[in-house]
């Protein structure tokens, strides 16, 4: 009898060992069906959060709420144990082993956007480590690589909750190409969602882009949508572009730096004066610039040009803080203070009722910073509207 019991115990032990071996020492649990190809929704949840503390235009990073961002357009394609994917301009590579998914996230290089840029030429920005659950959801964590244009980015980490929206058959290698084109089209439609006093009042209800068509230029942690040089090729003055902050991040404000510099000469002063005073580019332009008559505007303009030399005047509207910044680029090397001129003071006074504050910065090359909110989706991002008002030279925005 003891011999039979011993045999039974041995059999039970072997069965137990067999089941226990299904979980290896690395915690990787093989799933019956673990192909993760499909369209996914990733919720990026704040974990460790770094706040910028610099006082920029009466704000600090701690003044702004931080909350989760949801990406619904992540397309992953699995072949064997390898994974590739896209989400707008971002690309993914990775591996799957059992229930462990490791993804690397790549951003576009700086400069004009080319969605077909291979991963090898892109910027490695983030790592995501996920666990694939039995119900085909994923949970895990993300961290950042070093970032040249924002050195504090690696101080943030995030958690991820992922749900598959559409299954394996909805995504193929060809789908990834189509998805990137859709994102670019959506980005170009941003202007149609902006209801701003700039478009409705300052430019007479018409958006006049700096470029004849929408093309994306990656600069820092965002994109210029209609060129990054005013006035551009479409019109000689009162033209616009949009800077749209866009990064792999939960919804958070961070410091963005800009440089606005005086570019090449574009139009003679007399020709510019004639357009502004005698043939204003938009209806009621003179009054919108803060002057009661063309004569008063012409006198202020003459005085300004006599002191400033060649110039370019731009307006940035921050849709996050609702503040406006007047950038007055001049070629003058004298002690002339353009910010106190009648021309610039009247423009600032005219703009002031529409915004929270007006800031005036002057110089040949101007460096400035402000707080913008960004995410990797169209959920909380706060664009900057950029208007080239007028001038004898280009203004270059970086």
C-alpha positions as CSV (number, residue, x, y, z in Angstrom):
1,X,0.0,0.0,0.0
2,X,2.9,2.4,0.9
3,X,4.4,1.6,-2.5
4,X,1.2,2.6,-4.3
5,X,0.9,5.8,-2.4
6,X,4.5,6.7,-3.1
7,X,3.8,6.2,-6.8
8,X,0.7,8.4,-6.7
9,X,2.7,11.2,-5.0
10,X,5.4,11.0,-7.6
11,X,2.8,11.3,-10.4
12,X,1.2,14.3,-8.6
13,X,4.6,15.9,-8.2
14,X,5.4,15.5,-11.9
15,X,2.1,17.0,-12.9
16,X,2.7,20.0,-10.6
17,X,6.2,20.5,-12.0
18,X,4.8,20.4,-15.5
19,X,2.3,23.2,-14.9
20,X,4.8,25.3,-12.9
21,X,7.2,25.2,-15.8
22,X,4.7,27.1,-17.9
23,X,5.8,30.3,-16.0
24,X,9.5,30.8,-16.5
25,X,11.8,32.6,-14.1
26,X,11.4,35.8,-16.1
27,X,7.7,36.0,-15.6
28,X,6.9,35.5,-19.3
29,X,3.7,33.6,-19.7
30,X,3.0,32.2,-23.2
31,X,-0.5,33.1,-24.4
32,X,-2.6,30.9,-26.7
33,X,-3.0,33.7,-29.2
34,X,-0.7,36.7,-28.8
35,X,-0.6,38.4,-32.2
36,X,-1.0,42.1,-31.3
37,X,-1.5,43.4,-34.8
38,X,-4.2,46.0,-34.9
39,X,-5.3,49.5,-34.1
40,X,-4.6,50.4,-30.4
41,X,-5.5,53.1,-28.0
42,X,-2.7,54.0,-25.6
43,X,-3.6,56.1,-22.5
44,X,-0.4,57.9,-21.3
45,X,-0.8,58.4,-17.6
46,X,1.5,60.8,-15.6
47,X,3.9,59.0,-13.4
48,X,7.0,61.0,-12.4
49,X,6.3,64.6,-13.5
50,X,9.0,67.3,-13.9
51,X,7.6,70.9,-13.7
52,X,9.5,73.8,-15.3
53,X,9.9,76.5,-12.6
54,X,11.1,79.4,-14.8
55,X,8.8,82.5,-14.6
56,X,7.8,83.0,-18.2
57,X,5.3,85.8,-18.9
58,X,3.8,85.6,-15.4
59,X,3.5,81.8,-15.4
60,X,5.4,78.8,-14.1
61,X,5.1,75.2,-15.1
62,X,3.4,74.5,-11.8
63,X,0.5,76.8,-12.8
64,X,-0.8,74.2,-15.3
65,X,-2.7,71.0,-14.7
66,X,-1.2,67.7,-15.7
67,X,-3.4,64.8,-16.9
68,X,-3.6,61.8,-19.1
69,X,-3.6,61.8,-22.9
70,X,-5.2,59.2,-25.1
71,X,-3.7,58.1,-28.5
72,X,-6.3,56.2,-30.6
73,X,-4.3,56.0,-33.7
74,X,-1.5,53.6,-32.9
75,X,-1.2,50.9,-35.6
76,X,1.0,47.9,-34.7
77,X,1.9,45.1,-37.0
78,X,3.5,41.9,-35.7
79,X,5.4,39.5,-37.9
80,X,6.9,36.6,-35.9
81,X,8.3,38.1,-32.7
82,X,9.1,41.5,-34.3
83,X,6.8,44.5,-34.2
84,X,6.6,47.6,-36.3
85,X,4.1,50.4,-36.0
86,X,3.1,54.1,-36.6
87,X,1.1,56.8,-34.9
88,X,1.1,60.0,-36.9
89,X,4.7,61.0,-37.4
90,X,5.9,58.6,-34.7
91,X,7.2,55.2,-35.6
92,X,7.6,52.1,-33.4
93,X,9.8,49.0,-33.5
94,X,9.8,46.2,-30.9
95,X,9.6,42.6,-30.0
96,X,7.1,40.3,-28.3
97,X,8.2,37.3,-26.2
98,X,5.3,35.5,-24.5
99,X,3.4,38.2,-22.7
100,X,6.2,40.7,-22.7
101,X,6.1,43.5,-25.3
102,X,9.0,46.0,-25.6
103,X,8.6,49.0,-27.9
104,X,11.0,51.7,-29.0
105,X,9.4,55.1,-30.1
106,X,11.0,57.2,-32.8
107,X,10.3,60.8,-33.7
108,X,10.8,62.6,-37.0
109,X,14.1,64.5,-37.5
110,X,14.1,68.3,-37.4
111,X,13.2,70.0,-40.7
112,X,10.7,69.6,-43.4
113,X,8.5,66.5,-42.7
114,X,9.0,63.4,-44.8
115,X,6.7,60.7,-43.5
116,X,8.6,58.0,-45.4
117,X,11.8,58.7,-43.4
118,X,13.1,55.3,-42.3
119,X,13.5,54.5,-38.6
120,X,17.3,54.4,-39.0
121,X,17.2,58.2,-39.8
122,X,14.7,59.1,-37.1
123,X,15.3,60.2,-33.4
124,X,15.0,57.5,-30.7
125,X,12.9,59.2,-28.0
126,X,11.2,56.7,-25.8
127,X,10.9,53.1,-24.5
128,X,7.7,51.4,-23.5
129,X,7.6,48.1,-21.6
130,X,4.2,46.3,-21.6
131,X,2.6,43.2,-20.3
132,X,0.1,41.6,-22.6
133,X,-2.9,40.4,-20.6
134,X,-5.2,37.4,-21.3
135,X,-7.9,39.8,-22.4
136,X,-5.6,41.3,-25.1
137,X,-5.1,44.5,-23.2
138,X,-1.7,45.8,-22.3
139,X,-0.3,47.7,-19.3
140,X,3.2,49.0,-18.6
141,X,5.5,52.0,-18.3
142,X,7.3,54.4,-20.5
143,X,10.5,56.4,-20.2
144,X,12.4,58.9,-22.3
145,X,15.8,59.1,-24.0
146,X,17.9,62.3,-23.9
147,X,16.4,65.2,-25.9
148,X,18.6,68.0,-27.2
149,X,15.8,70.7,-27.5
150,X,14.3,69.9,-24.1
151,X,16.9,68.5,-21.7
152,X,14.4,67.8,-18.9
153,X,12.2,65.4,-20.8
154,X,14.0,62.2,-19.3
155,X,12.9,63.4,-15.9
156,X,9.3,62.5,-16.8
157,X,8.0,58.9,-16.9
158,X,4.6,57.6,-17.7
159,X,2.3,54.6,-17.3
160,X,0.5,53.0,-20.2
161,X,-2.9,51.3,-20.4
162,X,-3.5,50.0,-23.9
163,X,-6.7,48.6,-25.5
164,X,-7.0,47.2,-29.0
165,X,-9.7,49.0,-31.0
166,X,-9.6,46.8,-34.1
167,X,-8.0,43.4,-34.4
168,X,-5.4,41.6,-36.5
169,X,-7.1,41.7,-39.9
170,X,-7.5,45.5,-39.8
171,X,-3.7,46.2,-40.0
172,X,-1.2,45.2,-42.6
173,X,2.1,46.6,-43.6
174,X,0.3,48.7,-46.2
175,X,-2.1,50.1,-43.6
176,X,0.8,51.7,-41.8
177,X,1.6,53.9,-44.9
178,X,-2.0,55.0,-45.2
179,X,-2.3,55.9,-41.5
180,X,0.6,58.3,-41.7
181,X,-1.0,60.1,-44.7
182,X,-4.2,60.5,-42.7
183,X,-2.4,62.1,-39.8
184,X,-0.8,64.7,-42.1
185,X,-4.1,65.6,-43.6
186,X,-5.6,66.0,-40.1
187,X,-2.8,68.2,-39.0
188,X,-3.4,70.5,-42.0
189,X,-7.0,70.9,-41.0
190,X,-6.1,72.4,-37.6
191,X,-6.7,75.9,-38.9
192,X,-10.4,75.1,-39.5
193,X,-10.8,74.3,-35.7
194,X,-9.3,77.5,-34.5
195,X,-11.8,80.3,-33.7
196,X,-9.5,83.2,-32.8
197,X,-9.8,86.9,-32.7
198,X,-6.8,87.0,-35.0
199,X,-8.7,85.3,-37.8
200,X,-12.1,86.8,-37.0
201,X,-11.0,90.4,-36.4
202,X,-7.4,91.2,-37.1
203,X,-7.4,89.6,-40.6
204,X,-11.1,90.3,-41.5
205,X,-12.2,86.7,-41.0
206,X,-9.8,85.3,-43.7
207,X,-6.9,83.0,-43.0
208,X,-4.0,84.1,-45.3
209,X,-1.3,81.4,-45.1
210,X,2.4,82.2,-45.5
211,X,2.7,79.3,-47.9
212,X,0.3,78.5,-50.8
213,X,-0.4,75.1,-49.3
214,X,0.0,73.2,-46.0
215,X,3.4,71.6,-45.5
216,X,4.8,70.5,-42.1
217,X,8.2,71.6,-40.7
218,X,9.3,69.9,-37.5
219,X,11.0,72.4,-35.2
220,X,11.7,71.6,-31.6
221,X,8.7,69.8,-30.0
222,X,6.2,70.7,-32.7
223,X,5.4,71.6,-36.3
224,X,4.9,74.8,-38.4
225,X,2.0,74.1,-40.7
226,X,2.2,76.8,-43.3
227,X,5.8,77.8,-43.4
228,X,8.2,79.3,-40.9
229,X,9.1,82.5,-42.6
230,X,6.9,85.6,-43.0
231,X,5.4,87.0,-45.0
232,X,6.1,84.0,-47.3
233,X,5.3,83.7,-50.9
234,X,1.5,84.2,-51.0
235,X,1.1,87.8,-49.9
236,X,3.5,90.6,-49.0
237,X,2.1,91.2,-45.6
238,X,-0.6,90.1,-43.0
239,X,0.0,86.4,-43.5
240,X,-0.2,83.6,-41.0
241,X,1.1,80.2,-40.0
242,X,0.4,77.9,-37.1
243,X,2.9,76.3,-34.7
244,X,1.4,73.1,-33.2
245,X,3.2,71.5,-30.2
246,X,3.2,67.8,-30.7
247,X,5.2,65.2,-28.6
248,X,4.9,61.7,-27.1
249,X,3.7,62.9,-23.7
250,X,0.8,63.0,-21.4
251,X,-1.0,66.4,-21.4
252,X,1.5,68.7,-19.8
253,X,2.8,72.3,-20.3
254,X,6.5,72.7,-20.8
255,X,8.8,75.6,-21.7
256,X,9.1,76.2,-25.5
257,X,11.8,78.4,-26.8
258,X,11.6,80.5,-30.0
259,X,13.9,82.6,-32.0
260,X,12.5,85.4,-34.3
261,X,15.1,87.0,-36.5
262,X,15.3,89.6,-39.2
263,X,15.6,88.0,-42.6
264,X,16.4,89.3,-46.2
265,X,15.0,92.5,-47.6
266,X,11.7,91.9,-49.4
267,X,10.0,95.3,-50.3
268,X,11.0,98.9,-50.4
269,X,9.8,101.2,-47.6
270,X,7.9,103.5,-50.0
271,X,6.1,100.6,-51.7
272,X,5.2,99.2,-48.2
273,X,4.0,102.6,-47.0
274,X,1.8,103.0,-50.1
275,X,0.1,99.6,-49.5
276,X,-0.4,100.2,-45.8
277,X,-1.6,103.8,-45.9
278,X,-3.3,104.1,-49.3
279,X,-4.3,100.5,-50.0
280,X,-4.7,98.7,-46.7
281,X,-4.5,94.9,-47.1
282,X,-7.6,94.1,-45.0
283,X,-10.7,96.1,-44.2
284,X,-10.3,98.7,-41.4
285,X,-6.6,97.8,-41.2
286,X,-5.7,101.3,-40.0
287,X,-8.1,101.2,-37.0
288,X,-7.1,97.6,-36.3
289,X,-3.5,98.9,-35.9
290,X,-4.8,101.5,-33.3
291,X,-4.9,104.6,-35.5
292,X,-7.8,107.0,-36.1
293,X,-6.7,108.0,-39.7
294,X,-4.4,107.0,-42.5
295,X,-2.5,110.3,-41.9
296,X,-1.8,109.5,-38.3
297,X,-0.7,106.0,-39.2
298,X,1.6,107.3,-42.0
299,X,3.3,109.8,-39.6
300,X,4.0,107.1,-37.0
301,X,5.2,104.7,-39.7
302,X,7.7,107.3,-41.0
303,X,9.0,108.1,-37.6
304,X,9.4,104.4,-36.8
305,X,11.3,103.6,-40.1
306,X,13.6,106.6,-39.7
307,X,14.8,105.2,-36.3
308,X,14.6,101.5,-36.9
309,X,15.8,101.0,-40.4
310,X,14.7,97.8,-42.1
311,X,12.2,96.0,-40.0
312,X,9.6,93.2,-39.6
313,X,6.7,93.1,-37.1
314,X,5.2,89.8,-36.0
315,X,2.5,88.7,-33.6
316,X,2.4,85.4,-31.8
317,X,-0.9,84.4,-30.0
318,X,-0.5,81.7,-27.3
319,X,-3.8,79.7,-27.1
320,X,-2.7,78.2,-23.8
321,X,-2.2,81.4,-21.9
322,X,-4.2,83.7,-24.3
323,X,-1.4,86.2,-24.3
324,X,0.1,87.9,-27.4
325,X,3.7,88.7,-28.1
326,X,4.7,91.5,-30.5
327,X,8.2,90.8,-32.0
328,X,9.7,93.8,-33.6
329,X,12.8,92.9,-35.5
330,X,14.9,95.9,-36.7
331,X,18.3,96.5,-38.4
332,X,19.0,99.6,-36.3
333,X,22.2,99.4,-34.2
334,X,21.4,102.7,-32.4
335,X,19.9,103.1,-28.9
336,X,16.4,103.4,-30.5
337,X,13.8,101.6,-28.3
338,X,11.2,100.3,-30.8
339,X,8.9,99.2,-28.0
340,X,8.2,102.8,-27.0
341,X,7.5,104.1,-30.5
342,X,4.1,105.4,-31.3
343,X,3.6,102.7,-33.9
344,X,4.3,99.8,-31.7
345,X,2.5,101.2,-28.6
346,X,-0.7,101.9,-30.7
347,X,-0.6,98.4,-32.1
348,X,-0.2,96.9,-28.6
349,X,-3.1,99.0,-27.3
350,X,-5.3,97.9,-30.1
351,X,-4.6,94.2,-29.5
352,X,-4.8,94.4,-25.7
353,X,-8.6,94.1,-25.3
354,X,-8.6,90.7,-27.1
355,X,-5.9,89.0,-25.0
356,X,-4.8,88.4,-21.4
357,X,-1.5,90.4,-21.8
358,X,0.6,91.9,-24.6
359,X,4.4,91.5,-24.4
360,X,6.7,93.5,-26.7
361,X,10.2,92.3,-27.6
362,X,12.6,94.0,-29.9
363,X,15.9,93.4,-31.6
364,X,17.6,92.1,-34.7
365,X,17.4,88.5,-33.3
366,X,14.9,87.9,-30.5
367,X,14.9,84.8,-28.2
368,X,11.8,84.2,-26.2
369,X,10.1,81.4,-24.2
370,X,6.6,80.5,-23.3
371,X,4.5,77.6,-21.9
372,X,2.7,75.4,-24.3
373,X,0.7,72.2,-23.7
374,X,1.4,69.2,-25.9
375,X,0.5,65.6,-26.4
376,X,0.8,63.0,-29.2
377,X,-2.8,63.4,-30.2
378,X,-5.3,66.2,-31.0
379,X,-6.7,66.3,-27.4
380,X,-5.1,69.1,-25.4
381,X,-2.4,70.7,-27.6
382,X,-2.3,74.5,-27.6
383,X,-1.2,75.9,-30.9
384,X,0.4,79.3,-31.4
385,X,-1.0,81.5,-34.2
386,X,1.8,83.4,-35.9
387,X,1.0,86.5,-37.9
388,X,3.5,88.5,-40.0
389,X,2.0,91.9,-39.8
390,X,4.2,94.0,-42.1
391,X,7.8,95.1,-42.7
392,X,10.4,95.6,-45.3
393,X,12.2,92.3,-44.5
394,X,11.3,88.7,-43.9
395,X,10.9,87.4,-40.3
396,X,12.4,83.9,-39.7
397,X,10.8,81.8,-37.0
398,X,12.6,79.0,-35.3
